[in-house]
Amino acid sequence: MKKINTFLSFLIFIGIFISACNQTVKNKTLMNTNNPLLGTFNTPFGVPPFSEITAEDYKQAFEIGIKDQNAEIEKITANKEVPDFHNTIEALEFSGKLLKQANIIFENILSSNTNDTLQQIAKDEAPVLSAHWDNILMNQELFERINSVYQEKAQLKLNTEQSMLLEKTYKTFVRGGAKLSASDKNKLKEINGKLSVLSLQFGDNVLADNNAFELTITDKKDLAGLPESVIEAAAETAKEKGKNGEWVFTLNKPSLIPFLQYDQNRELRKKMFQGYIMRGDNNNKNNNEDILKQMVNLRLEKAKLLGYTTYSDFVLEESMAKTPQAVFKLLGQITPAAIDLAKKDRDHLQELSNKEGNNFKIKPWDWWFYTEKLRKAKYDLDDAELRPYFSLQDVRQGLFDVLNKLYGITFKLNKDIPTYQKDVQAYEVHEADGTLTGILYMDFFPRSNKQGGAWMTAYREQHYENGKNVIPVVSVNFNFTSPTKNQPALLSFDEVETMFHECGHAIHGLFSKCQYESLAGTSVPRDFVEMPSQILENWADEPEVLKSYAKNYKTGEPIPDNLIKKMELSSRFNLGFTLTEYLAASYLDMDWHTRKEPFTGKVNDFENEAMGSIHLISEIVPRYRSTFFNHIFSGGYASGYYSYVWAEVIDADAFQAFKETSLFDKATATRFREDILSKGGTEDPMKLFKDFRGREPKADAYMKKKGLI
């Protein structure tokens, strides 16, 4: 996923990303402070000086940054000259350097290396920052200047990127409440302030419930069926927790998934599964039900205040889909076929269980277990057989080689670049001619102070200052299987695809060639941003690519042809499950945000009704249940979780352009880079796709890939 920072979402909408050369520092406090966040970083390539930053530095930087930007806004509104693009739109774009610099670092560390102090600062500062953004968006004098420029746009001689900046700035102010009455502006400020705090609390609660759960095993018999590498990892986790001679399993995916796949103790599988799906729903201090209800109702109130029927109508206006109806149409085209596939999968699993002499009905905590058995029986293939060929080191190098063949770029590990945690690696990314393109951080393993899942983010977006290109600093973050004492990190193929996916986001940010930071890199509609990431996944399982990087970590031998063939034959195996659990979560997101009236019921009742309406089978649970659905209640994907399948339709079509020539066709790769990856949000995404493909996207390639036609 592409991480949307909670605080920074306001900045992204406004376009207040910054150019240092336009920053005039007048604040005396700033001039006298030693705060490392408030100035130019004296580090390699200007990356953040992580080890020098304290929690108090963030608080001070927020305070000074707000004052500094307020002074810049006042200077814009006090300007006696006739409003024009440069003295109003660009001046706004270039404001807020100090605040953004502190904010973007804080948000990223809060996600990847948090602690109690940072979490409290986030809660304290969220309403302050929310009020600051609102004060800008609802500044009448500022909006009048923006509106004046906007009304004259037809007469202005603006280039494509300038026109887009003007359009987005105007729309953001209107959508941010600039046209509301004074009383309604106050209501909107109050709503935004509450939402900013609730969103943080929701995510904190999920993390707390995730960390609170442990399954400790003392009897070795209860480990029956588990691969030795999984047992070894559990023993090391137990040792870290002072439980020598025992085995501890957690809800982090590298621990959870193998346990559900292989452990023969059904009751323990049930305990693990329920621990995972009940996060935020345990009737403890981390319960998210009330927070969720408040957020749904506040979002609806906000949408209505701004003139929209539902929150989805408000959000989707700025997407490729445009309307909730278009989203439901897409989901409706896929869901019936996916559920039919899931039912067939379920029946096969039930048959296998019955043959073993069991007399129980398959439950959600049985699905992973019997799926692995069926995969083994049907294709003579299981996850444990593949992992030895996917050491993290080889997969990473394979990914780098793919990107080198496509785009000519190279990756150079630089241990002198500061990182925020000892396991994080920093790479220089160079063009074929040696030009430095950007800096890439890679953060691979789970930690108790790191959010779950995988995401890409940026510490600095690409932009131009005084005609000079400022390189981006991006980061990809994972929760992969960790190395153990006796073996390196061995990935599942799902983790392999995740590495390719997030690095697809990364090159979208690294290849940006935009004038303005607010339009650069991955600053595109939510249902388009996943396309550049998902298309890169296609290379991961191509046979010629697999043979180049999938090597046995012990012998160095490449993956044999028979295993590749098994992977190919089983590629659609369990597709009914993976599609259905994803689509179920997409419907859940849309159902929460297409409500027209405030919600007063029980969250679980609503969820059950929503899943009943699509005829979800009881053996499958939505990929994210409401109370731990961080994407939509703690991230930037509200009314946007559908975007993965929307983007997958587009990426499948785009990948066909390579298949029609060759996997590493230089001309096709160059066009994809120039037409899509370099353009950021400077043009309409449909135009970008048509520039590359010569037409609008078709769903044929996606439907064939999924076996739906």
SVG drawing of the C-alpha trace seen along z (x, -y; Angstrom):
<svg xmlns="http://www.w3.org/2000/svg" viewBox="-30 -47 59 89">
<polyline fill="none" stroke="black" stroke-width="0.4" points="0.0,0.0 1.0,-3.6 1.0,-5.1 -1.0,-8.3 0.1,-10.0 -2.7,-11.2 -1.4,-14.8 0.1,-15.1 -3.1,-14.3 -4.1,-17.9 -0.8,-19.1 -1.2,-16.9 -4.6,-18.3 -3.6,-21.9 -0.4,-21.6 1.7,-23.1 4.8,-21.2 7.8,-23.2 10.8,-24.6 13.7,-25.5 14.9,-28.4 11.6,-30.2 11.6,-29.8 12.4,-33.0 13.1,-32.4 12.2,-35.3 11.2,-33.5 13.8,-34.5 13.1,-31.3 14.1,-29.3 17.4,-31.2 18.4,-30.5 17.4,-26.8 19.6,-23.7 16.6,-21.7 17.8,-19.4 14.4,-19.5 14.5,-23.2 17.1,-23.7 19.2,-22.0 20.2,-18.5 24.0,-18.1 23.8,-14.4 24.6,-12.5 22.1,-13.6 20.2,-15.7 18.4,-12.7 16.9,-13.1 19.4,-13.0 17.4,-10.4 19.7,-9.8 19.9,-13.5 16.1,-14.0 14.3,-13.8 10.6,-13.7 10.7,-17.3 12.2,-18.4 9.0,-17.4 6.8,-19.4 9.0,-22.5 9.2,-22.1 5.4,-21.8 5.0,-25.0 7.6,-27.0 6.5,-25.5 2.9,-26.6 4.0,-30.1 6.3,-30.3 3.7,-29.2 1.1,-31.5 3.5,-34.4 3.9,-33.2 0.2,-33.0 -0.3,-36.5 2.3,-37.7 0.3,-36.3 -3.0,-37.8 -1.4,-41.2 0.1,-41.4 -1.4,-44.5 -0.6,-43.3 -3.4,-41.7 -3.5,-38.0 -1.8,-35.9 -0.4,-32.4 3.0,-33.3 2.2,-35.5 -0.7,-33.3 -0.8,-29.8 3.0,-29.2 3.5,-31.2 1.1,-28.9 2.8,-25.9 6.2,-27.0 5.0,-27.8 5.3,-25.6 8.8,-24.1 9.6,-23.8 6.3,-22.3 6.3,-19.7 9.9,-18.7 9.1,-17.9 5.7,-16.4 6.7,-14.0 9.6,-12.6 7.3,-12.3 4.5,-10.5 6.9,-8.0 8.7,-7.2 5.3,-7.0 4.4,-4.1 7.7,-2.3 9.5,-2.9 7.0,-4.3 6.9,-4.5 4.5,-5.7 6.0,-9.2 5.6,-9.6 2.1,-8.2 1.1,-10.7 2.7,-13.6 0.6,-12.5 -2.6,-12.6 -1.7,-16.0 -0.7,-17.6 -3.3,-16.1 -6.1,-18.7 -3.5,-21.5 -2.3,-20.5 -5.9,-19.9 -6.9,-23.4 -3.9,-24.8 -4.8,-23.2 -8.4,-24.2 -7.4,-27.8 -5.6,-27.8 -8.4,-26.2 -11.0,-28.5 -9.0,-31.7 -11.4,-33.9 -8.8,-36.4 -6.6,-33.6 -9.4,-31.9 -10.6,-35.1 -7.1,-35.4 -7.1,-31.8 -10.6,-32.2 -9.6,-35.3 -6.8,-33.4 -9.0,-30.4 -11.7,-32.5 -9.1,-33.9 -7.5,-30.5 -8.7,-30.5 -6.7,-33.7 -3.6,-32.5 -0.7,-31.1 0.0,-28.2 1.7,-24.9 0.1,-21.6 1.6,-21.2 0.8,-24.8 -2.8,-24.3 -3.1,-21.2 -1.7,-22.9 -4.2,-25.7 -7.1,-23.3 -6.2,-21.1 -5.5,-24.1 -8.9,-25.6 -10.8,-22.3 -9.0,-21.6 -10.1,-24.8 -13.7,-24.4 -13.7,-20.8 -12.0,-22.1 -14.8,-24.4 -13.8,-27.7 -17.3,-28.5 -19.1,-27.6 -20.7,-30.1 -18.8,-31.1 -20.8,-28.8 -20.4,-25.8 -16.7,-26.5 -16.5,-26.2 -18.5,-22.9 -16.1,-21.5 -13.1,-22.5 -14.5,-20.7 -15.2,-17.6 -11.7,-17.5 -10.1,-17.9 -12.1,-15.0 -11.4,-12.8 -7.6,-13.5 -7.5,-12.2 -9.9,-9.3 -7.9,-8.0 -4.7,-7.9 -6.4,-6.1 -7.9,-3.5 -4.5,-2.5 -2.9,-2.6 -5.6,-0.2 -5.0,2.3 -1.3,2.3 -1.9,2.7 -4.2,5.6 -1.8,7.1 1.1,6.9 -1.0,8.1 -1.7,11.5 0.7,14.4 0.2,18.1 2.8,19.8 3.3,23.5 5.0,25.7 4.2,29.1 6.2,30.0 3.3,32.2 1.4,29.0 4.0,28.1 3.1,31.1 3.0,30.3 5.0,27.0 8.1,26.7 11.4,26.7 12.1,23.1 8.8,21.9 9.5,23.8 12.9,22.3 11.6,18.8 9.0,19.4 11.7,20.6 13.8,17.5 10.7,15.3 10.1,17.1 13.7,16.7 13.5,12.9 10.5,12.9 12.3,14.8 10.5,18.1 13.4,20.4 12.4,23.9 9.0,22.7 7.6,21.5 5.8,18.2 3.6,17.4 2.4,13.9 -0.2,12.2 2.6,10.9 2.0,12.5 5.3,14.4 4.2,16.2 0.5,16.3 0.2,17.6 2.6,20.7 0.8,21.6 -2.6,21.6 -1.2,23.5 0.6,26.3 -0.2,26.7 -2.3,29.9 -3.9,28.7 -7.3,27.4 -8.1,25.6 -4.8,23.8 -5.4,22.7 -8.8,21.4 -7.2,19.5 -4.6,17.9 -7.2,17.0 -9.6,15.5 -6.8,13.5 -6.2,12.0 -9.7,11.2 -10.9,9.9 -8.3,7.1 -10.1,4.0 -13.1,6.1 -12.1,7.6 -14.2,5.5 -11.1,4.1 -9.4,0.7 -8.4,1.2 -11.9,1.7 -12.5,-0.3 -16.3,0.0 -17.2,-3.4 -14.3,-5.1 -15.4,-3.5 -19.0,-4.7 -17.9,-8.2 -15.7,-8.3 -18.4,-7.0 -20.9,-9.6 -18.4,-12.5 -17.4,-11.7 -21.1,-11.6 -21.7,-14.9 -18.6,-16.4 -19.8,-15.2 -23.3,-16.7 -21.9,-19.9 -20.0,-20.2 -23.0,-19.4 -22.5,-15.6 -25.0,-12.9 -22.5,-10.4 -18.9,-10.4 -18.1,-8.1 -19.6,-10.8 -17.2,-13.3 -14.1,-11.1 -14.7,-9.5 -15.3,-12.8 -11.5,-13.1 -10.9,-9.5 -10.8,-7.8 -14.1,-6.0 -15.8,-9.4 -18.9,-7.9 -19.9,-5.1 -22.1,-3.7 -19.1,-3.1 -17.3,-1.3 -20.3,0.9 -20.6,1.7 -17.0,2.9 -17.3,5.0 -20.6,6.4 -19.0,7.6 -16.4,9.7 -17.9,10.7 -20.5,13.4 -17.8,15.3 -15.3,15.0 -17.8,16.3 -18.7,19.2 -15.0,20.1 -14.8,19.8 -17.7,22.2 -15.9,24.7 -12.7,24.3 -14.7,24.8 -16.3,28.0 -12.9,29.4 -11.5,28.6 -14.5,30.1 -14.1,33.3 -10.5,33.6 -11.4,33.1 -14.1,35.8 -11.7,38.2 -9.4,37.8 -12.3,39.1 -13.3,35.7 -16.9,35.0 -16.8,31.2 -17.8,28.5 -14.8,26.4 -14.4,23.2 -12.3,20.1 -9.4,21.3 -9.4,24.5 -9.1,22.9 -5.4,22.2 -4.6,25.6 -6.6,27.7 -5.7,25.4 -2.0,26.3 -3.0,30.0 -5.0,29.7 -2.2,27.8 0.2,30.6 -2.2,33.3 -3.2,31.5 0.1,30.0 2.7,31.7 3.6,28.2 3.6,26.4 4.9,23.2 7.7,24.9 9.1,26.4 9.3,23.0 10.8,20.9 14.4,22.2 14.5,20.7 13.4,17.3 16.0,15.9 15.5,12.2 18.9,11.4 18.4,13.2 14.9,11.9 16.1,8.3 18.9,8.8 16.4,10.3 14.2,7.3 17.1,4.9 18.1,6.9 14.6,6.7 14.6,2.9 18.0,2.7 17.0,4.6 13.8,2.5 15.2,-1.0 18.9,-0.7 19.0,-1.8 21.4,-0.4 21.2,-0.2 24.2,-0.8 24.1,0.0 25.5,-3.0 26.1,-2.3 27.0,-5.9 23.4,-7.1 21.7,-7.5 18.8,-5.1 16.2,-5.1 16.7,-1.4 19.7,0.9 18.1,3.4 17.1,0.7 19.2,0.5 19.7,-2.6 20.5,-2.5 21.7,-5.1 19.7,-4.6 21.6,-5.6 20.7,-5.9 22.7,-4.0 24.9,-7.1 25.7,-7.3 23.3,-10.2 21.8,-9.9 18.0,-9.4 17.2,-9.1 17.6,-7.4 15.8,-4.2 15.3,-2.9 14.3,0.7 12.8,1.9 12.1,5.6 11.2,7.2 8.4,7.0 8.8,5.1 6.5,4.5 6.7,0.8 6.0,1.0 2.6,1.2 1.6,4.3 1.4,4.8 3.6,3.3 3.8,-0.2 5.8,-2.8 6.3,-6.3 8.6,-9.3 10.8,-11.4 11.2,-13.9 9.3,-14.1 11.1,-15.0 10.7,-18.6 12.7,-21.5 14.3,-24.4 15.7,-27.3 15.8,-25.0 17.7,-22.3 16.2,-18.8 15.9,-17.8 16.1,-14.0 13.5,-12.0 14.1,-10.0 11.6,-7.1 11.1,-4.1 9.5,-0.7 8.4,1.0 7.6,4.7 6.9,7.3 8.7,10.2 9.8,13.5 12.9,12.7 16.2,14.6 16.9,17.1 20.1,18.3 20.5,21.1 19.1,19.7 18.6,16.4 15.2,14.8 13.3,17.1 10.2,15.6 6.9,17.0 6.0,16.2 3.4,13.9 6.1,12.0 8.2,12.0 5.3,10.4 4.9,7.9 8.5,6.8 8.0,6.3 4.7,4.4 6.1,1.9 9.1,1.3 6.8,0.5 5.5,-2.3 9.1,-3.3 10.1,-3.7 7.0,-5.7 8.4,-8.1 12.0,-7.8 11.2,-8.4 9.2,-11.5 10.1,-14.5 7.7,-17.2 8.2,-20.9 5.9,-21.0 6.3,-18.7 2.6,-18.5 2.1,-16.9 5.2,-14.7 5.7,-11.0 2.7,-9.0 0.5,-12.1 -2.2,-10.6 -5.8,-9.4 -6.1,-6.5 -7.5,-4.2 -4.5,-4.8 -1.6,-4.8 -1.7,-1.0 -1.2,-0.4 2.5,-1.2 3.1,1.0 0.9,3.9 2.3,4.1 5.8,4.8 4.4,7.9 3.9,9.5 7.7,10.0 8.1,11.9 6.7,15.2 7.8,15.1 9.9,18.3 12.9,16.5 12.9,14.1 12.4,16.8 15.4,18.7 17.5,15.7 16.9,15.0 15.1,18.0 18.1,20.0 18.4,22.6 20.0,20.7 22.1,23.8 23.3,25.0 22.9,21.9 21.1,24.0 18.3,22.2 14.7,23.2 14.1,26.4 11.8,26.3 9.4,28.8 8.8,26.4 8.3,23.5 5.7,25.6 4.0,26.5 3.8,22.8 2.4,22.0 -0.2,24.7 -1.2,23.7 -1.2,19.9 -5.0,19.8 -5.3,22.2 -7.3,20.8 -8.1,17.7 -11.8,17.9 -10.6,17.3 -8.1,14.5 -10.5,12.6 -13.5,13.1 -11.9,12.0 -10.6,8.9 -13.9,8.0 -15.7,8.5 -13.5,5.9 -14.0,3.6 -17.8,3.9 -17.4,3.3 -15.5,0.1 -18.1,-1.1 -21.1,-0.1 -19.7,-2.1 -19.2,-5.2 -22.3,-5.2 -24.6,-5.5 -27.0,-8.4 -28.0,-8.5 -25.9,-8.4 -25.1,-4.9 -26.5,-4.0 -26.4,-0.2 -23.9,2.4 -20.8,2.7 -20.8,6.5 -24.5,6.5 -23.8,4.0 -20.9,6.1 -22.9,9.3 -25.7,7.6 -23.2,6.2 -21.6,9.5 -24.9,11.2 -25.9,8.9 -23.1,10.2 -23.8,13.8 -20.3,14.2 -19.9,17.8 -19.4,18.3 -16.0,20.0 -14.4,16.8 -14.0,13.6 -13.3,10.2 -9.6,9.6 -10.1,6.7 -12.9,6.7 -14.2,3.3 -12.5,3.0 -9.0,3.5 -9.5,2.0 -6.6,-0.3 -6.7,-1.1 -10.0,-3.0 -10.0,-4.1 -6.4,-4.9 -5.0,-5.4 -6.0,-7.1 -8.2,-4.5 -11.7,-5.3 -14.0,-4.6 -10.8,-3.6 -10.0,0.0 -11.6,1.1 -8.7,-0.7 -6.5,2.5 -8.9,4.3 -9.6,1.2 -5.8,0.7 -5.3,4.4 -7.6,4.2 -5.4,1.3 -2.1,3.0 -3.1,6.3 -3.8,4.3 -0.6,2.3 1.5,5.5 0.1,6.8 2.1,4.1 5.2,5.9 3.9,9.4 3.1,8.2 6.8,7.2 9.1,8.8 9.4,8.7 12.3,6.4 11.6,4.4 13.5,1.2 11.2,-0.9 8.1,0.2 9.8,-0.3 10.9,-3.8 7.4,-4.7 5.9,-3.4 8.4,-5.4 8.0,-8.6 4.2,-8.4 3.2,-7.3 5.9,-6.9 7.6,-10.3 4.4,-12.4 3.1,-12.1 -0.2,-13.9 0.4,-16.5 -2.2,-15.1 -5.4,-13.1 -4.5,-9.4 -6.8,-8.2 -4.9,-10.4 -1.6,-9.1 -2.7,-5.5 -4.0,-6.4 -0.7,-8.0 1.0,-4.7 -1.4,-2.2 -3.0,-4.2 -6.5,-3.6 -8.5,-3.3 -8.0,-0.2 -9.8,3.1 -10.8,5.7 -10.0,8.7 -6.5,9.3 -7.5,9.1 -10.5,11.4 -8.3,14.0 -5.6,13.7 -8.0,14.5 -9.8,17.2 -13.1,15.4 -13.7,15.7"/>
</svg>
